[in-house]
Amino acid sequence: MRYRNYRLFFSGQIVSQTGSWMQRIALGWFVLQLTHSAFAVGVMALAQFLPFTIFGLFAGVLTDRLDARRLVIGTQAAQLATAVALAWIAIAHVAQPWMLYLIAFLNGLVLVLDVPSRQQLTYRMVGREALPNAIALNSSLFNASRIFGPAIAGTVYGFAGAGTCFLVNAISFFAVLLSLFAMRTRDFYVLQEFERPSIFRGTLEGLAYVRKQPQMMLVIGLTLVISTFSFNFNVTLPVLAYSTLRTHAAVYGVLSALFGAGALVGALSAAALGRASAKVMVAGSLLFTGSELLLAPVHSALLAGTLLFFTGAGFTAWSANANSTMQLAAPERMRGRIIGIYFYAFNGTGPAAGLLAGWLCAKGGTELAFVVAGVVGIAGTLATAARLRRRERAVPRETVRTPAVGLTARR
C-alpha cells in the first residue's frame, strides 16, 4: 500500500469487483428464471468461457507486447459497455436467452485480455519484491467482494430485479477507470528490454518453457483437473439454491457470500504464509474437493452454507499457491505468456466444464454434480501429491524459496 498507483488501483477495484459479483450472481439466477433449466445455465458457462478456449493461449503474448495500463483501460471500458447492454435488455423486459449468451460471449472475449493484463499491471505498479504481497491483497480483495457482491445482489434482485444489478455493475466500472487515469506512469517499474514476440512464436516459446519445468507441469495438470470437474459454481450454486434447496434469490446470494467468506480466509492465510508451498496447495485442493463431496447429499441451507465456507477456504489456499508458483518462477520476458498459459488451464476448459456441470445437474441434480466434482478432484489431487513426493525424493531440496501468494479469477 506504500505505492500510490497500487493504492489507486486497489480502491477502484473494491467498487468494481463488488459490482462484477453482483452481475455474476444476478445473471445465473436470471437465466434460471427465464428457462427453468439447469442445462441452460451450463450453456451460459459455455458462452462465457468459449473465448478462453479459442484465444486464451495467445492472450499472454499480447500482454507482453502491449502497454498493460492502456490495455486494462480498454478492457474495463468494454466490460462497462456489456454491463449497460445487459441492464438495458433486462429493464426493458426484452431479454431472451440467446441475447444473454451473446453478451456473455462478448464479455468473455474482453476477459481473455483483462485477466493477464491486470496481473502484468500489478507487477508494473509494485515490482518483484512486493509482488507476493500485492497478489495476496488482490486475492483478498477479490474474495471480500465475493462476500458483499452476492449478498447485495440477492437483496437487490429480490426488490428491483436483475436489470438493477446489471446497472449497478456498469456504474461501478467508473471507479476503476478513474483510478487508472489518475496513475502516474513515471512511477511504474521499468520492464527489461527484450524483443517483442510474434503471436505464434511467442506462444510456442511459452509452452516450450512450461513443458521443461516439472513443477509448472504439475501445477498446470492439477489446475486442468480441478477447473474442468470441480470448479463450476457458476452452474451448480444457482441450481443448488433454485432446485435442490428450493429457496429464493436472497438465499442464493448468502450461499455465494459464504463461499466468498471462506475464500477470503484462505487468501489471508496464504498471505500470512509468505511463500509458495506445494504442501499447502495440495492440502487446499483436498479441502476444496472433499467439501464438495460432503456437499452432495445436503438439503439444508444452513449445512450447505457451512460446507461452502470450507470449500471456499480450500479453493483459495490451492489457487493462491498455484498462481504464485507459476508467476514468480516465470522469466520477466515471458511473464505475460506464463500467466496466460496458467489462466488458459484455469478457464480454457470452461465451455466443456459448464456443459458437463449443467448436464449432470439436469440428470441427477446437484447431488450427482458434486459427487463427480469431489471424486475426480480428490483423485487428481492425490495423484499430484504422489508425483510431488517422488520429485522431492529425487531432487535435492532447493535452497531458494519462491515467495507466495496469488489470485485466480474465475467462475
Contacts in CASP RR format, 6 or more apart in sequence:
PFRMAT RR
TARGET T0000
AUTHOR 0000-0000-0000
METHOD contacts of the structure
MODEL  1
MRYRNYRLFFSGQIVSQTGSWMQRIALGWFVLQLTHSAFAVGVMALAQFL
PFTIFGLFAGVLTDRLDARRLVIGTQAAQLATAVALAWIAIAHVAQPWML
YLIAFLNGLVLVLDVPSRQQLTYRMVGREALPNAIALNSSLFNASRIFGP
AIAGTVYGFAGAGTCFLVNAISFFAVLLSLFAMRTRDFYVLQEFERPSIF
RGTLEGLAYVRKQPQMMLVIGLTLVISTFSFNFNVTLPVLAYSTLRTHAA
VYGVLSALFGAGALVGALSAAALGRASAKVMVAGSLLFTGSELLLAPVHS
ALLAGTLLFFTGAGFTAWSANANSTMQLAAPERMRGRIIGIYFYAFNGTG
PAAGLLAGWLCAKGGTELAFVVAGVVGIAGTLATAARLRRRERAVPRETV
RTPAVGLTARR
1 7 0 8 1.000
1 10 0 8 1.000
1 137 0 8 1.000
3 125 0 8 1.000
3 126 0 8 1.000
3 130 0 8 1.000
3 187 0 8 1.000
4 183 0 8 1.000
4 184 0 8 1.000
4 187 0 8 1.000
5 125 0 8 1.000
5 183 0 8 1.000
5 184 0 8 1.000
5 187 0 8 1.000
5 188 0 8 1.000
6 122 0 8 1.000
6 125 0 8 1.000
6 126 0 8 1.000
6 134 0 8 1.000
8 179 0 8 1.000
8 180 0 8 1.000
8 182 0 8 1.000
8 183 0 8 1.000
9 121 0 8 1.000
9 122 0 8 1.000
9 125 0 8 1.000
9 176 0 8 1.000
9 179 0 8 1.000
9 180 0 8 1.000
9 183 0 8 1.000
10 137 0 8 1.000
10 141 0 8 1.000
11 175 0 8 1.000
11 179 0 8 1.000
12 175 0 8 1.000
12 176 0 8 1.000
12 178 0 8 1.000
12 179 0 8 1.000
13 138 0 8 1.000
13 141 0 8 1.000
13 145 0 8 1.000
13 176 0 8 1.000
13 179 0 8 1.000
14 141 0 8 1.000
14 145 0 8 1.000
14 175 0 8 1.000
15 172 0 8 1.000
15 175 0 8 1.000
15 176 0 8 1.000
16 76 0 8 1.000
16 172 0 8 1.000
16 173 0 8 1.000
16 175 0 8 1.000
16 176 0 8 1.000
17 141 0 8 1.000
17 142 0 8 1.000
17 145 0 8 1.000
18 145 0 8 1.000
18 148 0 8 1.000
18 149 0 8 1.000
18 152 0 8 1.000
18 172 0 8 1.000
19 145 0 8 1.000
19 149 0 8 1.000
19 168 0 8 1.000
19 169 0 8 1.000
19 172 0 8 1.000
20 79 0 8 1.000
20 145 0 8 1.000
20 169 0 8 1.000
20 172 0 8 1.000
21 145 0 8 1.000
21 146 0 8 1.000
21 148 0 8 1.000
21 149 0 8 1.000
21 150 0 8 1.000
21 153 0 8 1.000
21 256 0 8 1.000
22 149 0 8 1.000
22 150 0 8 1.000
22 152 0 8 1.000
22 153 0 8 1.000
22 156 0 8 1.000
22 165 0 8 1.000
22 168 0 8 1.000
22 169 0 8 1.000
23 83 0 8 1.000
23 86 0 8 1.000
23 153 0 8 1.000
23 165 0 8 1.000
23 166 0 8 1.000
23 169 0 8 1.000
24 234 0 8 1.000
25 149 0 8 1.000
25 150 0 8 1.000
25 153 0 8 1.000
25 154 0 8 1.000
25 157 0 8 1.000
25 165 0 8 1.000
25 252 0 8 1.000
25 253 0 8 1.000
25 256 0 8 1.000
26 153 0 8 1.000
26 154 0 8 1.000
26 156 0 8 1.000
26 157 0 8 1.000
26 161 0 8 1.000
26 162 0 8 1.000
26 163 0 8 1.000
26 165 0 8 1.000
26 166 0 8 1.000
27 44 0 8 1.000
27 86 0 8 1.000
27 100 0 8 1.000
27 104 0 8 1.000
27 162 0 8 1.000
27 166 0 8 1.000
28 41 0 8 1.000
28 44 0 8 1.000
28 234 0 8 1.000
28 238 0 8 1.000
29 154 0 8 1.000
29 157 0 8 1.000
29 162 0 8 1.000
29 238 0 8 1.000
29 242 0 8 1.000
29 249 0 8 1.000
29 252 0 8 1.000
30 90 0 8 1.000
30 95 0 8 1.000
30 100 0 8 1.000
30 162 0 8 1.000
31 40 0 8 1.000
31 41 0 8 1.000
31 44 0 8 1.000
31 97 0 8 1.000
31 100 0 8 1.000
31 238 0 8 1.000
32 38 0 8 1.000
32 40 0 8 1.000
32 41 0 8 1.000
32 238 0 8 1.000
32 239 0 8 1.000
32 242 0 8 1.000
34 40 0 8 1.000
34 95 0 8 1.000
34 96 0 8 1.000
34 97 0 8 1.000
34 100 0 8 1.000
35 97 0 8 1.000
37 362 0 8 1.000
38 235 0 8 1.000
38 239 0 8 1.000
38 243 0 8 1.000
38 358 0 8 1.000
38 361 0 8 1.000
38 362 0 8 1.000
38 365 0 8 1.000
39 355 0 8 1.000
39 358 0 8 1.000
39 359 0 8 1.000
39 361 0 8 1.000
39 362 0 8 1.000
40 97 0 8 1.000
41 234 0 8 1.000
41 235 0 8 1.000
41 238 0 8 1.000
41 239 0 8 1.000
41 358 0 8 1.000
41 361 0 8 1.000
42 235 0 8 1.000
42 354 0 8 1.000
42 355 0 8 1.000
42 357 0 8 1.000
42 358 0 8 1.000
42 359 0 8 1.000
43 97 0 8 1.000
43 101 0 8 1.000
43 355 0 8 1.000
44 100 0 8 1.000
44 101 0 8 1.000
44 104 0 8 1.000
44 234 0 8 1.000
44 235 0 8 1.000
45 232 0 8 1.000
45 234 0 8 1.000
45 235 0 8 1.000
45 350 0 8 1.000
45 351 0 8 1.000
45 353 0 8 1.000
45 354 0 8 1.000
45 355 0 8 1.000
45 357 0 8 1.000
45 358 0 8 1.000
45 411 0 8 1.000
46 350 0 8 1.000
46 351 0 8 1.000
46 352 0 8 1.000
46 354 0 8 1.000
46 355 0 8 1.000
47 100 0 8 1.000
47 101 0 8 1.000
47 102 0 8 1.000
47 104 0 8 1.000
47 105 0 8 1.000
48 104 0 8 1.000
48 105 0 8 1.000
48 107 0 8 1.000
48 108 0 8 1.000
48 234 0 8 1.000
48 350 0 8 1.000
48 411 0 8 1.000
49 108 0 8 1.000
49 347 0 8 1.000
49 348 0 8 1.000
49 349 0 8 1.000
49 350 0 8 1.000
49 351 0 8 1.000
49 353 0 8 1.000
49 354 0 8 1.000
49 411 0 8 1.000
50 105 0 8 1.000
50 108 0 8 1.000
50 350 0 8 1.000
50 351 0 8 1.000
51 105 0 8 1.000
51 108 0 8 1.000
51 109 0 8 1.000
51 111 0 8 1.000
51 112 0 8 1.000
52 108 0 8 1.000
52 111 0 8 1.000
52 112 0 8 1.000
52 343 0 8 1.000
52 344 0 8 1.000
52 347 0 8 1.000
52 348 0 8 1.000
52 350 0 8 1.000
53 348 0 8 1.000
53 349 0 8 1.000
53 350 0 8 1.000
53 351 0 8 1.000
55 109 0 8 1.000
55 112 0 8 1.000
56 112 0 8 1.000
56 340 0 8 1.000
56 343 0 8 1.000
56 344 0 8 1.000
56 347 0 8 1.000
56 348 0 8 1.000
57 203 0 8 1.000
57 207 0 8 1.000
57 340 0 8 1.000
57 341 0 8 1.000
57 344 0 8 1.000
58 199 0 8 1.000
58 203 0 8 1.000
59 112 0 8 1.000
59 113 0 8 1.000
59 115 0 8 1.000
59 116 0 8 1.000
59 340 0 8 1.000
59 343 0 8 1.000
59 344 0 8 1.000
60 116 0 8 1.000
60 336 0 8 1.000
60 337 0 8 1.000
60 339 0 8 1.000
60 340 0 8 1.000
60 341 0 8 1.000
61 197 0 8 1.000
61 198 0 8 1.000
61 199 0 8 1.000
61 202 0 8 1.000
61 203 0 8 1.000
61 336 0 8 1.000
61 337 0 8 1.000
62 71 0 8 1.000
62 113 0 8 1.000
62 199 0 8 1.000
63 71 0 8 1.000
63 113 0 8 1.000
63 116 0 8 1.000
63 117 0 8 1.000
63 120 0 8 1.000
63 336 0 8 1.000
63 337 0 8 1.000
63 339 0 8 1.000
63 340 0 8 1.000
64 120 0 8 1.000
64 196 0 8 1.000
64 197 0 8 1.000
64 202 0 8 1.000
64 333 0 8 1.000
64 334 0 8 1.000
64 335 0 8 1.000
64 336 0 8 1.000
64 337 0 8 1.000
65 196 0 8 1.000
65 197 0 8 1.000
66 117 0 8 1.000
68 117 0 8 1.000
68 118 0 8 1.000
68 120 0 8 1.000
68 121 0 8 1.000
68 124 0 8 1.000
69 121 0 8 1.000
69 124 0 8 1.000
69 180 0 8 1.000
69 183 0 8 1.000
69 185 0 8 1.000
69 188 0 8 1.000
71 113 0 8 1.000
71 117 0 8 1.000
72 114 0 8 1.000
72 117 0 8 1.000
72 118 0 8 1.000
72 121 0 8 1.000
72 180 0 8 1.000
73 177 0 8 1.000
73 180 0 8 1.000
73 181 0 8 1.000
75 110 0 8 1.000
75 111 0 8 1.000
75 113 0 8 1.000
75 114 0 8 1.000
75 117 0 8 1.000
76 114 0 8 1.000
76 173 0 8 1.000
76 176 0 8 1.000
76 177 0 8 1.000
76 180 0 8 1.000
77 173 0 8 1.000
77 177 0 8 1.000
78 110 0 8 1.000
79 107 0 8 1.000
79 110 0 8 1.000
79 111 0 8 1.000
79 114 0 8 1.000
79 173 0 8 1.000
80 170 0 8 1.000
80 173 0 8 1.000
80 174 0 8 1.000
80 177 0 8 1.000
82 103 0 8 1.000
82 106 0 8 1.000
82 107 0 8 1.000
82 110 0 8 1.000
83 166 0 8 1.000
83 167 0 8 1.000
83 169 0 8 1.000
83 170 0 8 1.000
83 173 0 8 1.000
84 167 0 8 1.000
84 170 0 8 1.000
85 103 0 8 1.000
86 100 0 8 1.000
86 103 0 8 1.000
86 163 0 8 1.000
86 166 0 8 1.000
87 163 0 8 1.000
87 164 0 8 1.000
87 166 0 8 1.000
87 167 0 8 1.000
87 169 0 8 1.000
87 170 0 8 1.000
89 95 0 8 1.000
89 99 0 8 1.000
89 103 0 8 1.000
90 161 0 8 1.000
90 162 0 8 1.000
90 163 0 8 1.000
90 166 0 8 1.000
91 163 0 8 1.000
91 164 0 8 1.000
91 167 0 8 1.000
115 339 0 8 1.000
115 340 0 8 1.000
115 343 0 8 1.000
115 347 0 8 1.000
115 409 0 8 1.000
116 336 0 8 1.000
116 339 0 8 1.000
116 340 0 8 1.000
116 343 0 8 1.000
119 327 0 8 1.000
119 336 0 8 1.000
119 339 0 8 1.000
120 335 0 8 1.000
120 336 0 8 1.000
120 339 0 8 1.000
122 131 0 8 1.000
122 134 0 8 1.000
122 135 0 8 1.000
122 138 0 8 1.000
123 131 0 8 1.000
123 189 0 8 1.000
123 335 0 8 1.000
124 188 0 8 1.000
124 189 0 8 1.000
124 191 0 8 1.000
125 134 0 8 1.000
125 183 0 8 1.000
125 187 0 8 1.000
125 188 0 8 1.000
125 189 0 8 1.000
126 133 0 8 1.000
126 134 0 8 1.000
126 189 0 8 1.000
127 189 0 8 1.000
128 189 0 8 1.000
131 327 0 8 1.000
131 328 0 8 1.000
131 403 0 8 1.000
132 274 0 8 1.000
132 275 0 8 1.000
132 324 0 8 1.000
132 328 0 8 1.000
132 403 0 8 1.000
132 404 0 8 1.000
132 405 0 8 1.000
132 406 0 8 1.000
133 271 0 8 1.000
135 320 0 8 1.000
135 323 0 8 1.000
135 324 0 8 1.000
135 327 0 8 1.000
135 405 0 8 1.000
135 406 0 8 1.000
135 407 0 8 1.000
136 267 0 8 1.000
136 268 0 8 1.000
136 270 0 8 1.000
136 271 0 8 1.000
136 274 0 8 1.000
136 320 0 8 1.000
136 404 0 8 1.000
136 405 0 8 1.000
136 406 0 8 1.000
137 271 0 8 1.000
138 406 0 8 1.000
138 407 0 8 1.000
139 267 0 8 1.000
139 270 0 8 1.000
139 271 0 8 1.000
139 316 0 8 1.000
139 320 0 8 1.000
139 405 0 8 1.000
139 406 0 8 1.000
139 407 0 8 1.000
140 264 0 8 1.000
140 267 0 8 1.000
140 268 0 8 1.000
140 271 0 8 1.000
142 267 0 8 1.000
142 407 0 8 1.000
142 409 0 8 1.000
143 260 0 8 1.000
143 261 0 8 1.000
143 262 0 8 1.000
143 263 0 8 1.000
143 264 0 8 1.000
143 266 0 8 1.000
143 267 0 8 1.000
143 316 0 8 1.000
144 264 0 8 1.000
146 256 0 8 1.000
146 257 0 8 1.000
146 259 0 8 1.000
146 260 0 8 1.000
146 263 0 8 1.000
146 264 0 8 1.000
147 257 0 8 1.000
147 260 0 8 1.000
147 261 0 8 1.000
147 264 0 8 1.000
148 257 0 8 1.000
149 257 0 8 1.000
150 252 0 8 1.000
150 253 0 8 1.000
150 254 0 8 1.000
150 255 0 8 1.000
150 256 0 8 1.000
150 257 0 8 1.000
150 260 0 8 1.000
151 253 0 8 1.000
151 254 0 8 1.000
151 256 0 8 1.000
151 257 0 8 1.000
153 165 0 8 1.000
153 249 0 8 1.000
153 253 0 8 1.000
154 249 0 8 1.000
154 250 0 8 1.000
154 252 0 8 1.000
154 253 0 8 1.000
154 254 0 8 1.000
155 250 0 8 1.000
156 164 0 8 1.000
156 165 0 8 1.000
156 168 0 8 1.000
157 164 0 8 1.000
157 165 0 8 1.000
157 249 0 8 1.000
157 250 0 8 1.000
158 248 0 8 1.000
158 249 0 8 1.000
158 250 0 8 1.000
191 332 0 8 1.000
192 332 0 8 1.000
192 333 0 8 1.000
194 332 0 8 1.000
194 333 0 8 1.000
197 205 0 8 1.000
197 337 0 8 1.000
202 337 0 8 1.000
203 337 0 8 1.000
205 334 0 8 1.000
205 337 0 8 1.000
206 334 0 8 1.000
206 337 0 8 1.000
206 338 0 8 1.000
206 341 0 8 1.000
207 341 0 8 1.000
209 331 0 8 1.000
209 334 0 8 1.000
209 337 0 8 1.000
209 338 0 8 1.000
210 216 0 8 1.000
210 217 0 8 1.000
210 220 0 8 1.000
210 338 0 8 1.000
210 341 0 8 1.000
211 217 0 8 1.000
213 329 0 8 1.000
214 391 0 8 1.000
215 278 0 8 1.000
215 325 0 8 1.000
215 329 0 8 1.000
215 391 0 8 1.000
216 325 0 8 1.000
216 326 0 8 1.000
216 329 0 8 1.000
216 338 0 8 1.000
218 384 0 8 1.000
218 387 0 8 1.000
218 388 0 8 1.000
218 391 0 8 1.000
219 281 0 8 1.000
219 322 0 8 1.000
219 325 0 8 1.000
219 326 0 8 1.000
219 342 0 8 1.000
220 326 0 8 1.000
220 341 0 8 1.000
220 342 0 8 1.000
220 345 0 8 1.000
221 345 0 8 1.000
221 384 0 8 1.000
222 281 0 8 1.000
222 285 0 8 1.000
222 318 0 8 1.000
222 322 0 8 1.000
222 380 0 8 1.000
222 381 0 8 1.000
222 384 0 8 1.000
223 322 0 8 1.000
223 342 0 8 1.000
223 345 0 8 1.000
223 346 0 8 1.000
224 345 0 8 1.000
224 349 0 8 1.000
225 376 0 8 1.000
225 377 0 8 1.000
225 380 0 8 1.000
225 381 0 8 1.000
226 285 0 8 1.000
226 288 0 8 1.000
226 289 0 8 1.000
226 318 0 8 1.000
226 377 0 8 1.000
226 380 0 8 1.000
226 381 0 8 1.000
227 345 0 8 1.000
227 346 0 8 1.000
227 347 0 8 1.000
227 348 0 8 1.000
227 349 0 8 1.000
227 350 0 8 1.000
227 353 0 8 1.000
227 410 0 8 1.000
227 411 0 8 1.000
228 349 0 8 1.000
228 350 0 8 1.000
228 352 0 8 1.000
228 353 0 8 1.000
228 356 0 8 1.000
229 353 0 8 1.000
229 356 0 8 1.000
229 372 0 8 1.000
229 373 0 8 1.000
229 374 0 8 1.000
229 376 0 8 1.000
229 377 0 8 1.000
230 288 0 8 1.000
230 289 0 8 1.000
230 292 0 8 1.000
230 373 0 8 1.000
230 374 0 8 1.000
230 376 0 8 1.000
230 377 0 8 1.000
231 315 0 8 1.000
231 353 0 8 1.000
231 410 0 8 1.000
231 411 0 8 1.000
232 350 0 8 1.000
232 353 0 8 1.000
232 354 0 8 1.000
232 356 0 8 1.000
232 357 0 8 1.000
232 358 0 8 1.000
232 369 0 8 1.000
232 373 0 8 1.000
232 411 0 8 1.000
233 256 0 8 1.000
233 259 0 8 1.000
233 411 0 8 1.000
234 354 0 8 1.000
234 411 0 8 1.000
235 354 0 8 1.000
235 357 0 8 1.000
235 358 0 8 1.000
235 361 0 8 1.000
235 369 0 8 1.000
236 357 0 8 1.000
236 361 0 8 1.000
236 366 0 8 1.000
236 369 0 8 1.000
236 370 0 8 1.000
236 373 0 8 1.000
237 252 0 8 1.000
237 255 0 8 1.000
237 256 0 8 1.000
237 259 0 8 1.000
238 252 0 8 1.000
239 358 0 8 1.000
239 361 0 8 1.000
239 365 0 8 1.000
239 366 0 8 1.000
239 369 0 8 1.000
240 255 0 8 1.000
240 304 0 8 1.000
240 366 0 8 1.000
241 247 0 8 1.000
241 248 0 8 1.000
241 249 0 8 1.000
241 251 0 8 1.000
241 252 0 8 1.000
241 253 0 8 1.000
241 255 0 8 1.000
242 252 0 8 1.000
243 361 0 8 1.000
243 365 0 8 1.000
243 366 0 8 1.000
244 299 0 8 1.000
244 365 0 8 1.000
244 366 0 8 1.000
244 367 0 8 1.000
245 251 0 8 1.000
245 299 0 8 1.000
245 300 0 8 1.000
245 301 0 8 1.000
245 304 0 8 1.000
247 301 0 8 1.000
251 301 0 8 1.000
254 305 0 8 1.000
255 301 0 8 1.000
255 304 0 8 1.000
255 305 0 8 1.000
255 308 0 8 1.000
258 305 0 8 1.000
258 306 0 8 1.000
258 308 0 8 1.000
258 309 0 8 1.000
259 305 0 8 1.000
259 308 0 8 1.000
259 309 0 8 1.000
259 311 0 8 1.000
259 312 0 8 1.000
259 315 0 8 1.000
260 312 0 8 1.000
261 309 0 8 1.000
262 308 0 8 1.000
262 309 0 8 1.000
262 310 0 8 1.000
262 311 0 8 1.000
262 312 0 8 1.000
262 313 0 8 1.000
262 314 0 8 1.000
262 316 0 8 1.000
263 312 0 8 1.000
263 313 0 8 1.000
263 314 0 8 1.000
263 315 0 8 1.000
263 316 0 8 1.000
264 316 0 8 1.000
265 309 0 8 1.000
265 313 0 8 1.000
265 316 0 8 1.000
266 312 0 8 1.000
266 313 0 8 1.000
266 314 0 8 1.000
266 316 0 8 1.000
266 317 0 8 1.000
266 320 0 8 1.000
267 316 0 8 1.000
267 320 0 8 1.000
267 405 0 8 1.000
267 407 0 8 1.000
269 313 0 8 1.000
269 317 0 8 1.000
270 280 0 8 1.000
270 316 0 8 1.000
270 317 0 8 1.000
270 320 0 8 1.000
270 321 0 8 1.000
270 404 0 8 1.000
270 405 0 8 1.000
270 406 0 8 1.000
271 320 0 8 1.000
271 404 0 8 1.000
271 405 0 8 1.000
273 280 0 8 1.000
273 404 0 8 1.000
273 405 0 8 1.000
274 403 0 8 1.000
274 404 0 8 1.000
274 405 0 8 1.000
275 401 0 8 1.000
275 402 0 8 1.000
275 403 0 8 1.000
275 404 0 8 1.000
276 321 0 8 1.000
276 324 0 8 1.000
276 325 0 8 1.000
276 328 0 8 1.000
276 401 0 8 1.000
276 402 0 8 1.000
276 403 0 8 1.000
276 404 0 8 1.000
276 405 0 8 1.000
277 321 0 8 1.000
277 404 0 8 1.000
278 321 0 8 1.000
278 325 0 8 1.000
278 388 0 8 1.000
280 317 0 8 1.000
280 321 0 8 1.000
281 317 0 8 1.000
281 318 0 8 1.000
281 321 0 8 1.000
281 322 0 8 1.000
281 325 0 8 1.000
282 318 0 8 1.000
282 381 0 8 1.000
282 384 0 8 1.000
282 385 0 8 1.000
282 388 0 8 1.000
283 317 0 8 1.000
284 313 0 8 1.000
284 314 0 8 1.000
284 315 0 8 1.000
284 317 0 8 1.000
284 318 0 8 1.000
285 314 0 8 1.000
285 318 0 8 1.000
285 377 0 8 1.000
285 381 0 8 1.000
285 384 0 8 1.000
286 378 0 8 1.000
286 381 0 8 1.000
286 382 0 8 1.000
287 310 0 8 1.000
287 311 0 8 1.000
287 313 0 8 1.000
287 314 0 8 1.000
287 317 0 8 1.000
288 311 0 8 1.000
288 312 0 8 1.000
288 314 0 8 1.000
288 315 0 8 1.000
288 317 0 8 1.000
288 318 0 8 1.000
289 373 0 8 1.000
289 374 0 8 1.000
289 376 0 8 1.000
289 377 0 8 1.000
289 378 0 8 1.000
289 381 0 8 1.000
290 374 0 8 1.000
290 378 0 8 1.000
291 307 0 8 1.000
291 308 0 8 1.000
291 310 0 8 1.000
291 311 0 8 1.000
291 312 0 8 1.000
291 314 0 8 1.000
292 311 0 8 1.000
292 370 0 8 1.000
292 373 0 8 1.000
292 374 0 8 1.000
293 370 0 8 1.000
293 371 0 8 1.000
293 373 0 8 1.000
293 374 0 8 1.000
293 375 0 8 1.000
293 378 0 8 1.000
294 307 0 8 1.000
295 304 0 8 1.000
295 307 0 8 1.000
295 308 0 8 1.000
295 311 0 8 1.000
295 370 0 8 1.000
296 366 0 8 1.000
296 367 0 8 1.000
296 368 0 8 1.000
296 370 0 8 1.000
296 371 0 8 1.000
296 374 0 8 1.000
297 367 0 8 1.000
298 304 0 8 1.000
298 307 0 8 1.000
319 346 0 8 1.000
319 406 0 8 1.000
319 407 0 8 1.000
319 408 0 8 1.000
320 404 0 8 1.000
320 405 0 8 1.000
320 406 0 8 1.000
320 407 0 8 1.000
321 404 0 8 1.000
321 405 0 8 1.000
321 406 0 8 1.000
322 342 0 8 1.000
322 408 0 8 1.000
323 342 0 8 1.000
323 405 0 8 1.000
323 406 0 8 1.000
323 407 0 8 1.000
323 408 0 8 1.000
324 402 0 8 1.000
324 403 0 8 1.000
324 404 0 8 1.000
324 405 0 8 1.000
324 406 0 8 1.000
325 402 0 8 1.000
326 338 0 8 1.000
326 339 0 8 1.000
326 341 0 8 1.000
326 342 0 8 1.000
327 335 0 8 1.000
327 338 0 8 1.000
327 339 0 8 1.000
327 342 0 8 1.000
327 406 0 8 1.000
328 402 0 8 1.000
328 403 0 8 1.000
329 338 0 8 1.000
329 402 0 8 1.000
330 336 0 8 1.000
330 337 0 8 1.000
330 338 0 8 1.000
330 339 0 8 1.000
343 408 0 8 1.000
343 409 0 8 1.000
346 408 0 8 1.000
346 410 0 8 1.000
347 410 0 8 1.000
347 411 0 8 1.000
350 411 0 8 1.000
353 411 0 8 1.000
357 369 0 8 1.000
357 373 0 8 1.000
358 369 0 8 1.000
360 368 0 8 1.000
360 369 0 8 1.000
360 372 0 8 1.000
361 368 0 8 1.000
361 369 0 8 1.000
END
